[in-house]
């Protein structure tokens, strides 16, 4: 079953997103920065929340879980290998598992790098990636190495272009500005920056994006591209080395 027709992007805090979806008789939310906006979105649609999926332990992705559970009784899913840093889990999962929410199935992927124990939930048409693969970027490497993040993101290589990437923050414009320093002549980057600017001017979220958009404009999926290697001074070196150099440049941007 596809999720995209029911997907709702819920702005939370200053720049976070949670994602609501409906599948059969179940209603899920991915990450809970703040319970209030999620409860409001549920009420607006007359949906009853049943499941909470957590990508990683950072406070701005879990702080609203206790309040949301208290209001709805929803069951919490998260990585058993990071359970000590997550809210209490009703349904602990591990990378490699397949889970079912209503009529939809998702694969649980280890996408460590931003944190160790970060997971993505990869459904048929939507991947909930938290702060791993992000719109035009990737999460800062607080715990993992560049090599590990590169390996995490490489898992997306064989997935279709129309897969939606539901990531956790409104960072797209800033990420595109950095990407343009590596590929300043990119028509794809210029076009996407214009589109994102128009969306944000109307107060519309720029996520989810598509994996196809990311392949053409996200430098952290383009470490194999000659222009990115040249811009990072890594011509003739491994893609992992190029990725690491791009991540260091982004940290200083």
Secondary structure by P-SEA (a helix, b strand, c coil): ccccccbbbbbcccbbbbbbbbcccbbbbcccccaaaaaaaaaaacccccbbbbcccccccccaaaaaaaacbbbbbcccccccccccccccccccbbbbcccbbbbbbbcccccccbbbbbcccccccccccccccccccccccaaaaaaaacccccccccccccccccaaaaaaaaaaaaccccaaaaaaaaaaaaaaaaccccccccaaaaaacccccccccaaaaaaaccccccaaaaaaaaaaaaaac
